[in-house]
């Protein structure tokens, strides 16, 4: 039968990227030869030293991964050799070999850094077992070192700034992009307190907030910081900052992670776009409202009697102008969202109550089409941090959309629920449904499903675009499931960091 210990050592040697080097330091020739023969068969590169002094000289010339060290040798004791090895070669695994193994000896050698010990006389099986454990340990160290190296290279080549600190706000990692963003020319920042290099009070406050978050909360802190004009830039630099706590498996705060992203160019483009949209929408909205008011005066008969045909034509004109007014209002809303204004003024919201208020507000409109608008009973409350006006707009748009595309005698169900990592808002209808080819486009601006059943339904095609923009600004996502002539369900997900207080 195959020896399991033998197989484990050979497999371990195959799994690591190098041939393990083993040094046997023992004054007994018999032990030297037996260990060298057995371990060489296992795939190790083995050398021997007859005493501790020669063993240390060999260590100065080359690196050994594992040392089999006899405690009782002439000239220099094994304990003294062990102390020297751990002081100058901390990555080397030392296995102590002694003929006088006692509990006291074991404890003393472990305190000095020994990995394990063998009692003389030992069998080949015992040697295989302890060497196999040592190789597994080396492989683990190698994996950790490789992962750290890979992570360091990746982080250092990122164009975004990355900073990690411990829970005392000492710097554990800061990549070149972060140091450049804060104007720091010193590259030796590890171990220093963040306040030695970061002068922006808001950035320091965000790191402090992340580190001091209670265990019941895990929230991402976001903001935009303007860095002063520098020689390398043509104006102030706008930095998007994200800061969050770093925790262990027991949810204890170990420190913080801060990410910096230069959004100067994006902000300039967005500002130009938003300014243009705002200007156009505003310039359209004012004259439209004036025309609408005058049409209402005529329709009310204040400018003289009208024939039925005239009333019909004027009413159609009034409806068209109302649609244009709604479009200009939604364009203004969209420009505000894209300018980042909805990231401000977030508060603790109860989704259950917020949805109940919206459902109550749309009962009359749903009733006019004989649609049964109901709110499904769930938890008594579901909390989230968000902008009240904009979360209400999300629910309002989804309900009004459902009413618009649900035929008479249909049903709309609205509810909120909690899942493992998120809070969810659901709006389910028994309406016309969305063709599969159109599902990927329904959140595009000005897109509307066009077919024989929807051609007479009015809308701007901006409602769902606004909903998606608001949801994404709250770091959430929106999904849709739909079947033609069966109905549609919109589900809005807010991550735990956005809704846990």
BELJOJO-V679931 format. One record per backbone hydrogen bond with DSSP energy under -0.5 kcal/mol. NH is the residue of the N-H (numbers start at 1). CO is the residue of the C=O. If there is no record, write none. Layout:
((NH/CO) (NH/CO))
//
This chain:
((7/3) (8/4) (9/5) (10/6) (11/7) (12/8) (13/9) (14/10) (15/11) (16/12) (20/18) (22/20) (22/45) (23/66) (24/22) (24/47) (25/23) (25/68) (26/24) (26/49) (29/27) (32/28) (33/29) (34/30) (35/31) (36/32) (37/33) (38/34) (39/35) (40/36) (41/37) (42/38) (43/40) (44/39) (45/20) (46/44) (47/22) (49/24) (55/51) (56/52) (57/53) (58/54) (59/55) (60/56) (61/57) (62/58) (65/21) (66/21) (67/93) (68/23) (69/67) (69/95) (70/25) (70/68) (71/97) (73/71) (76/74) (78/71) (81/77) (82/78) (83/79) (84/80) (85/81) (86/82) (87/83) (88/84) (89/85) (92/89) (93/65) (94/92) (95/67) (95/93) (96/94) (96/116) (97/69) (98/118) (106/102) (107/103) (108/104) (109/105) (110/106) (111/107) (112/108) (113/110) (114/109) (115/94) (116/94) (118/96) (120/98) (127/123) (128/124) (129/125) (130/126) (131/127) (132/128) (133/129) (134/130) (135/131) (136/132) (137/133) (138/134) (139/135) (140/136) (141/137) (142/138) (143/139) (144/140) (145/141) (146/142) (147/143) (148/144) (149/145) (150/146) (151/147) (152/148) (153/149) (154/150) (155/151) (156/152) (157/153) (158/154) (158/155) (161/260) (163/258) (164/173) (165/256) (166/170) (167/254) (169/166) (171/192) (172/164) (173/164) (175/162) (178/175) (179/175) (180/176) (181/177) (182/178) (183/180) (184/179) (185/183) (189/187) (191/171) (192/189) (194/169) (196/193) (197/194) (198/194) (199/197) (204/200) (205/201) (206/202) (207/203) (208/204) (209/205) (210/206) (211/207) (212/208) (213/210) (217/214) (221/219) (221/243) (222/220) (223/241) (225/239) (227/225) (227/237) (233/230) (237/227) (239/225) (239/237) (240/261) (241/223) (241/239) (242/259) (243/221) (244/257) (246/255) (248/252) (251/248) (254/246) (255/246) (256/165) (257/244) (258/163) (259/242) (260/161) (261/240) (263/238) (263/261) (264/238) (267/263) (268/264) (269/265) (270/266) (271/267) (272/268) (273/269) (274/270) (275/271) (276/272) (277/273) (278/274) (279/275) (280/276) (281/277) (282/278) (283/279) (284/280) (285/281) (286/282) (287/283) (288/284) (289/285) (290/286) (291/287) (292/288) (293/289) (294/290) (295/291) (296/292) (297/293) (298/294) (299/295) (300/296) (301/298) (302/297) (303/297) (304/301) (311/307) (312/308) (313/309) (314/310) (315/311) (316/312) (317/313) (318/314) (319/315) (320/316) (321/317) (322/318) (323/319) (324/320) (325/321) (326/322) (327/323) (328/324) (329/325) (330/326) (331/327) (332/328) (333/329) (334/330) (335/331) (336/332) (337/333) (338/334) (339/335) (340/337) (341/336) (343/340) (344/341) (347/386) (349/347) (349/384) (351/349) (351/382) (354/350) (355/351) (356/352) (357/353) (358/354) (359/355) (360/356) (361/357) (362/358) (363/360) (366/362) (367/363) (368/364) (369/366) (370/367) (371/366) (372/410) (373/371) (374/372) (374/412) (376/374) (376/414) (384/349) (385/498) (386/347) (386/384) (388/386) (391/387) (392/388) (393/389) (394/390) (395/391) (396/392) (397/393) (398/394) (399/395) (400/396) (401/397) (402/398) (403/399) (404/400) (405/401) (406/403) (407/405) (409/369) (410/407) (412/372) (413/428) (414/374) (415/426) (417/424) (419/422) (422/419) (423/494) (424/417) (425/492) (426/415) (427/490) (428/413) (429/488) (430/411) (432/405) (438/435) (439/435) (439/436) (441/438) (442/438) (442/439) (444/441) (446/461) (447/444) (447/461) (451/449) (454/451) (455/451) (457/454) (458/456) (466/462) (467/463) (468/464) (469/465) (470/466) (471/467) (472/468) (473/469) (474/470) (474/471) (475/472) (476/471) (477/493) (479/491) (481/489) (483/487) (485/432) (486/483) (487/483) (488/429) (489/481) (490/427) (491/479) (492/425) (493/477) (493/491) (494/423) (496/421) (498/495) (499/495) (499/496) (500/496))
//
